[in-house]
């Protein structure tokens, strides 16, 4: 019964997201942005709290991250001043990312051989990204860079979990972090560099699939004891 209900929640979540994406290009009033995304956020929080069998500590970290992500979207929607709304939402999203990072991070997963290539890739991406947008974000450059670094840490943290947890959890969490990075990259480029066709659709797809993957990756998280033994033998 629990599996059936869990599947129903996932189908409902994806169906609502699909309906929302279809409405975006055909909307006259934009009312769906005030209804469906907050509903998706609340649905995902409820889904995680009801169906997750993770530890209490993990539940607190991920649910807190989801709540702050929800608050970040509300701040972006309802703050009268656009710049203040952007900074408030950025702050809330940053707290969400810290919660996700604290859940996935483990000192046991740090491998210099795997850390160097992902760091080089992310630094290259970040350098090019800032080169493209910095002229239009100079007033908010510090919070933008700080948030970008948090996203990079999240990507690295989920990437370095390989061989520490089961493959399903690893792939889902890593995909989730990449989706969230792409969401913010598309948003910033569309806002500060050049208009991107269907940018809004890409942003919402990456945003809500990213959070879903983070949740599913957490719910599937199991320590791979066989791989851990192999790693520790290698280190010894």
N, C-alpha and C positions, 0 to 999 in steps of 0.2 A: 504493500500500500504506500509506504514511504517513497519507494522508487517511482511509482506512478504519479504521486503528487509532485515529486521533484521534477519529473519530465514535463508535467503540465505547466509548472512555473516557468521552466525554460522556454517552452513553446509560446507561452503567453508573452514573455519578455521579448523574444525575437519577433513575434507577430506585431506587437506594439511598435517596436523599432522599425519594422518594415512599413507599417502604415504611416508612421511619422515621416519617413524618408520620401514616401510617395506624395505626402501632403506639402512638403517644403516648396517644391517648384510651382505648385498650383495654389498656394495660399494667397488670400487677399488681405487678411487681417493679422496673420501670425499668431492667432490665439492658441494654436496647437503647441507652440513653444512654451507656453505657460502651463500646459496640462500634461502632455505626454512625457517629456523628459523628467520632470519631477516624479511622475508616476513610475517611470522606469527605475529611478534611483531608489525609491521607497520599496519597490518590488524586489530589487536586488538585495537590499539590506534585509528584508524579511526572509527572502530565500536563504541567505547565508545563515541567519540566526536560527532558522527552523531546521534546516537540513544538514548543517555542518556538524561533524562529530570531532572537530579539532579541539585542542586544549582550550581552556578558559582564556589563557593569555593570548593565544592566536586569535580567538574570537573577538577579544577586546581590541586588538590592534587593527584587524581588518575592518570590523564594523565601525570603529572610530574613523578610519580612513574613508570609508564609504559615506559616513555622515558629513564629514568636512567637505567631501567632494560635492555632496548634495547642497550644502550651504554655499559653496563657491558658485554653483550654478545660480542659486537664488540671488546671491549678491550681484552677479553679472546682469541678471534680469531686472531687478527691482531698485538698484541704487540709482537715484536721479542723475547724478553726475557720472558721465561715462568713464572718465579717467579714474575716479574714486572706485567705481564699480569694478573696473578692470583690476586695480591694485588689491581690492578686498578679495576678489575671487582668486587672484594669484596667491594671496596669502593662505586662503583656505585650501586651495589645491596643493600648496607646498606642504601644509601639515598632513594632508592625505598621503602625499608621497613619502613623507618621513615615517608614517605608520606602516606603509607597505614595505619600505626598506627594512625597518626594524623587525618585521615578521620574517623576511626572507634571508636577512644577513646572518652569516655564521663565519667565524674566524677559521673554521675547519675547511671552508670552501675556497679559501684564498690560495690561488696557484699562480705563481709569477709567470709561468709559461703561457697561461691562458689570460692573465691580466694584461700583459703588454699589448697583444694584438687588438683586443677590444678597446683598450685605452687609446691606442693610435687611431683607430677608426673613429671613435667618438670625438677625439680632439680635432681631427681633420674636419669632421662634419660640423662641429661647433664653430670652428674658425671660419669656414665658408658661410655658415648660417649668419653669424654676427656681421661679417663683411657685407652681406646683402641687406641687413635690416638696421644697422646701427644708426644711420643718419636720421631715421624716423622714430627711434626709441631712446634717444640720448637722455631725455628727462627721466626715463624709467629704466635706464640701462642696468643699474645695480640689481634691482629685483628681478629683471628679466634674466640676467646672467646667473644669478643665484638659483632661480627656478630651473634653468636649463641644466645647471650642474646637478641639481637634485634628480632630474630625469635621467641624466647620465649615470648617476650612482645606482638608480633603480635598475637600469638596463644591465649594468655591470654585475649587480648583486644577483639578479635572476640568471644571468648568463653563467656565473661562476658556480651555480648550484648543481651543475652536471656531475653525475656520479655520486652526489650526496643524497639525492631523493630519486624516486621513481621517474621514469621518462615522461609519463603523462603530465605529472605535476610540473616538471622542468619545462617542457615545451609550452604548456598553457601559460605559465607565469612569464616566461621569456617573451612569448608572443604578446601578452598583455602589456608588458613594459614597452615593447616596440610600437604597439598601436598608440599608446599614450604619448610617446615621443613624436610619432608622425602627426597625431592630432594637433599638438602644439606647434609643430613646424609648419603645417598647412595654415593654421590660424594666423601665425605671426607673418608668414610670407604674404598671405592674402591681404593682411591689414597694413603691413609696413613696406612691402616691396612691390608686388604687382598682383593684380586681381587674377585669381585662379578660377577657371570654369568649374562650377559645381562644388566650390570650396566648402560651402556649408554642409553639403551632404557628406563629403569626405570627413569633415571635422566630427560630425555626430556619429558616423559609422565607427571611426577609430576610437572615439571617446567611450562609447557604450560597449563596443566589443572588447576594448581594452580592459575596462573594469570587470566585465563578465569573465574574461580569461584570468584575470588576477584572482577573482573569487573561486573559479573552478580549479585553478592551479593550487590554491590553498586547500580546498576541500579534498583534492586528490593527493595531498602531500603525505608521503610516507618515507621514512628514512630507509635508504637502500643499504642494509647492513652488510651485504655481500661485497658491494663496491667499497664501502668504508674500510672493511678489513683489508682489501687489496691495496687501497691508498696508503693505509697506515703501515702495511708491510713494506711498501715501496719507500716510504719515508724513513723507516727503520734501517 
